[in-house]
Amino acid sequence: MRIDRAALSRFAALRLRAPGPATALQQGDRRSPFRGRGLEFADFRPYDAGDDLRLIDWNVYFRLGVALVRQFSEERSLSVKICLDVSASMGFGEPKKSDHAAQLAAMLAMIALGHRDPVVLACVGGIERSLRARAVNLDGLPELLHLLERTEPGGRGNAHTQLIAHLGSARSDRLFLISDLLHEDDEREALLRLCAASCPRPIVLHTLGADELTPDLEDIERVIDAETGEEFVIRDGREATADYARGLATWLAGIEDRCRALGIQYIRSDVGGRPSDLVHGELYRKQVVEHGTGGVG
């Protein structure tokens, strides 16, 4: 897949918005549910043998005779997972859906790593299984980009099974699924449910090409499904175009409604638009990204 590396530097001023407390083990600048040596006072707890004496509130001790230890909110990083669909259907169109999706994945990784939010990138849905890379800061970004650039969409693997292996048991603070969602209904439902169970507020970036949104069916007699090989005969191109438009609208509305019901943030990412415009526009308006000076998340 193709990545415009030069364009990634344009996102240095952005960071991912935290939908809740950060839970990554890595220290960062986000509020977390953990107590430790932070800057913001959180609570008191009774003194236990071995506690640092410097944390005892001596004013309370001298007034009440009770040794209490000050606790502070630790600042952590967001744990981020980016899941990219590389099944055969992502390789169609001009420009290819896979190139558009890969550029989006690279931009999101750049934004996260620029603020020390560790990233796991997983490519799912293809015939290869071990398409995964991890980075904890910008030094690891080249490895993620290399994974994207050496991967091409192809085949039809079990995206749900692969994603389970990549996600593991730990929940993520931010999870992105970048896909055309051209899966069988039951597999797509399983994918969406898995995302909803793996993150408190996952995001689906639904990637569709121009040929899928407004296909020219008037001079086409047969259409073949690239992944299943199933052949469809078209007898009346004009009528088929109208039927297709109605069916597409129903299908898109159904997916968006299903995402909403599962607590998934649904965002369209048409290949006709530039990925950078989506980041600075729709993702910013929907509070997926924010300016890095926006304060502690």
C-alpha positions in Angstrom: 0.0 0.0 0.0 1.2 3.5 -0.7 1.9 6.1 2.1 2.7 9.8 1.6 5.2 10.1 4.4 5.8 13.8 3.7 2.2 14.6 4.5 2.4 13.1 8.0 4.3 16.1 9.5 1.2 18.2 9.0 -0.4 16.6 12.1 2.2 17.4 14.7 -0.1 19.9 16.4 -3.0 17.4 16.9 -3.5 14.7 19.4 -6.2 12.1 20.0 -9.0 13.2 22.2 -9.4 11.0 25.3 -12.9 9.6 25.6 -12.3 8.7 29.3 -9.5 8.0 31.7 -6.3 6.7 30.1 -5.3 3.1 31.0 -2.0 2.5 29.2 1.0 1.5 31.4 3.1 4.2 29.8 3.3 7.5 31.5 1.8 10.4 29.6 -0.3 13.6 30.1 -3.8 12.1 30.4 -5.9 11.6 33.5 -6.1 8.0 34.6 -7.9 6.0 37.2 -4.6 5.0 38.8 -3.2 6.4 42.0 0.5 7.2 42.3 3.0 10.0 42.0 1.2 12.5 39.9 0.7 16.2 40.2 -3.0 16.3 40.9 -4.2 15.3 44.4 -6.8 12.6 44.4 -7.5 11.2 47.9 -6.1 10.0 51.2 -5.6 6.4 52.4 -4.4 5.0 55.7 -0.7 4.7 56.2 0.8 1.2 55.6 4.2 0.1 56.8 6.8 0.9 54.1 4.9 3.9 52.6 7.0 6.9 51.8 7.0 9.2 54.9 7.1 12.2 52.6 3.6 11.4 51.5 2.1 11.5 55.0 -0.1 14.6 55.7 1.5 15.7 58.9 -1.0 18.4 59.5 -3.8 15.8 59.7 -1.6 13.6 61.9 -0.9 16.4 64.4 -4.6 17.4 64.6 -6.2 14.0 64.7 -3.4 11.6 65.5 -4.1 9.6 62.3 -1.4 8.9 59.7 -2.9 9.4 56.3 -1.0 9.1 53.0 -1.7 11.6 50.2 -2.6 9.9 46.9 -2.2 11.6 43.5 -3.8 10.8 40.1 -1.2 9.3 37.8 -1.0 10.6 34.3 -0.9 7.9 31.7 -1.1 7.5 27.9 -4.0 6.3 25.8 -3.8 2.8 24.6 -4.5 2.9 20.8 -5.3 0.2 18.4 -5.7 0.7 14.6 -7.3 -2.2 12.7 -7.0 -2.0 9.0 -9.1 -4.2 6.6 -6.8 -5.7 3.9 -9.3 -8.1 2.3 -9.4 -8.3 -1.5 -12.3 -5.8 -1.9 -10.0 -3.1 -0.4 -7.8 -3.3 -3.4 -10.3 -1.9 -5.9 -10.9 1.5 -7.2 -8.6 4.3 -8.4 -7.2 5.5 -6.1 -7.4 2.2 -4.3 -9.4 2.0 -1.1 -6.5 0.3 0.6 -4.1 3.3 -0.2 -6.7 5.7 1.2 -7.2 3.6 4.3 -3.5 3.1 4.8 -2.9 6.8 4.7 -5.6 7.3 7.3 -4.0 4.6 9.5 -0.6 6.3 9.2 -2.0 9.7 10.1 -3.7 8.4 13.2 -0.6 6.6 14.2 1.5 9.8 13.7 -1.0 11.8 15.8 -1.0 9.2 18.6 2.7 8.6 18.8 3.5 12.3 18.7 1.9 12.5 22.2 3.4 9.3 23.5 0.2 7.2 23.1 1.3 3.7 22.3 -0.1 2.2 19.1 -0.8 -1.3 17.9 -1.5 -1.6 14.2 -3.2 -4.8 12.9 -4.0 -5.7 9.3 -6.9 -8.1 9.2 -9.1 -9.8 6.6 -6.3 -10.9 4.2 -4.7 -14.3 3.7 -1.7 -13.4 5.9 -2.1 -13.7 9.7 0.9 -12.1 11.3 0.4 -8.5 10.1 0.9 -6.6 13.3 3.3 -3.9 14.6 3.6 -1.9 17.8 5.2 1.4 18.6 5.3 3.4 21.9 6.7 6.7 20.5 7.7 8.4 17.2 10.9 6.3 17.0 8.6 3.3 16.3 6.6 5.0 13.5 8.9 3.7 10.7 8.0 0.1 11.7 4.3 0.8 11.4 4.8 2.5 8.0 6.9 -0.4 6.8 4.1 -2.8 7.7 1.6 -0.7 5.7 3.9 -0.3 2.7 4.8 -4.0 2.4 1.2 -5.1 2.8 -1.2 -5.5 -0.2 -4.9 -6.4 0.1 -5.8 -9.9 -1.1 -7.6 -13.0 -0.3 -10.5 -13.4 2.2 -9.3 -14.4 5.6 -11.5 -14.5 8.7 -11.2 -10.9 9.9 -13.0 -11.6 13.1 -10.7 -14.5 14.2 -7.6 -12.5 13.2 -8.8 -9.4 15.1 -9.4 -11.4 18.2 -5.8 -12.6 18.1 -4.4 -9.1 17.6 -6.6 -7.3 20.2 -6.0 -9.7 23.0 -7.9 -9.5 26.3 -7.0 -5.9 27.3 -9.4 -3.1 26.4 -8.2 -0.1 24.5 -8.8 3.5 25.1 -9.1 4.3 21.4 -9.8 1.7 18.7 -10.2 2.4 15.0 -11.6 0.0 12.5 -10.8 1.2 8.9 -12.8 -1.0 6.4 -15.2 -1.0 3.5 -17.3 -3.4 5.7 -18.0 -5.6 2.6 -18.3 -8.7 4.6 -21.1 -11.2 5.0 -23.7 -9.9 7.4 -22.8 -12.3 10.2 -19.1 -11.6 9.9 -19.6 -7.8 9.9 -21.9 -8.1 12.9 -19.2 -10.1 14.7 -16.6 -7.5 13.9 -18.7 -4.7 15.2 -19.5 -6.5 18.3 -15.9 -7.3 18.9 -14.9 -3.7 18.5 -17.7 -2.6 20.9 -16.5 -5.1 23.5 -12.8 -4.0 23.2 -13.1 -0.3 23.7 -15.5 2.0 25.5 -15.9 4.3 22.4 -14.6 2.6 19.2 -14.6 4.3 15.9 -15.4 2.9 12.4 -14.0 4.7 9.5 -16.1 3.4 6.6 -14.1 3.5 3.4 -15.9 3.4 0.1 -14.8 4.1 -3.5 -16.5 6.2 -6.2 -17.3 3.0 -8.2 -19.2 1.7 -5.2 -21.1 4.9 -4.4 -22.1 5.8 -8.0 -21.3 2.8 -10.3 -22.1 3.0 -14.0 -24.2 -0.1 -14.7 -25.8 0.9 -17.9 -23.3 -0.8 -20.2 -22.5 -3.7 -17.9 -24.1 -7.1 -18.3 -22.4 -9.1 -15.5 -20.9 -8.2 -12.2 -18.5 -10.6 -10.4 -17.9 -10.5 -6.6 -14.1 -10.2 -6.2 -14.0 -12.2 -3.0 -16.6 -14.9 -3.5 -16.5 -15.2 -7.3 -20.3 -15.0 -7.4 -21.7 -13.7 -10.7 -24.6 -11.4 -11.0 -26.5 -10.8 -14.3 -27.7 -7.3 -15.0 -30.5 -7.1 -17.6 -31.5 -3.5 -17.4 -28.7 -1.1 -16.6 -30.8 2.0 -15.9 -33.2 0.2 -13.6 -30.3 -1.5 -11.9 -28.6 1.8 -11.3 -31.7 3.1 -9.5 -32.1 -0.1 -7.5 -28.5 0.0 -6.6 -28.8 3.6 -5.3 -31.8 2.7 -3.1 -30.1 -0.5 -1.9 -26.9 1.3 -1.1 -28.7 4.0 0.9 -30.5 1.4 2.9 -27.3 -0.6 3.5 -25.4 2.5 4.7 -28.2 3.6 7.0 -28.4 0.1 8.4 -24.7 0.0 9.2 -24.7 3.4 10.8 -27.8 2.5 12.9 -26.1 -0.7 14.0 -23.0 1.1 15.0 -25.0 3.6 17.0 -26.8 0.9 18.8 -23.5 -0.7 19.8 -22.0 2.5 21.0 -19.6 2.8 18.0 -18.9 6.2 16.4 -19.5 5.8 12.7 -17.7 8.1 10.2 -17.7 7.8 6.4 -14.4 8.1 4.7 -15.0 8.2 0.9 -11.9 7.7 -1.2 -12.8 10.7 -3.3 -11.8 12.9 -0.4 -8.3 13.5 1.0 -7.5 11.7 4.2 -5.9 14.9 5.6 -9.2 16.8 5.0 -11.1 14.1 7.0 -8.7 14.4 9.9 -8.8 18.2 10.1 -12.5 18.3 9.3 -14.8 15.5 10.3 -12.5 13.9 12.9 -11.9 17.3 14.5 -15.6 18.2 14.5 -16.6 14.9 16.0 -14.0 15.3 18.7 -11.8 12.4 17.7 -8.8 14.6 17.5 -8.0 17.9 19.1 -5.2 20.5 19.2 -2.3 19.3 21.3 -2.6 22.4 23.5 -6.2 21.4 24.5 -5.1 20.5 28.1 -5.1 17.2 30.0 -7.6 14.8 28.5 
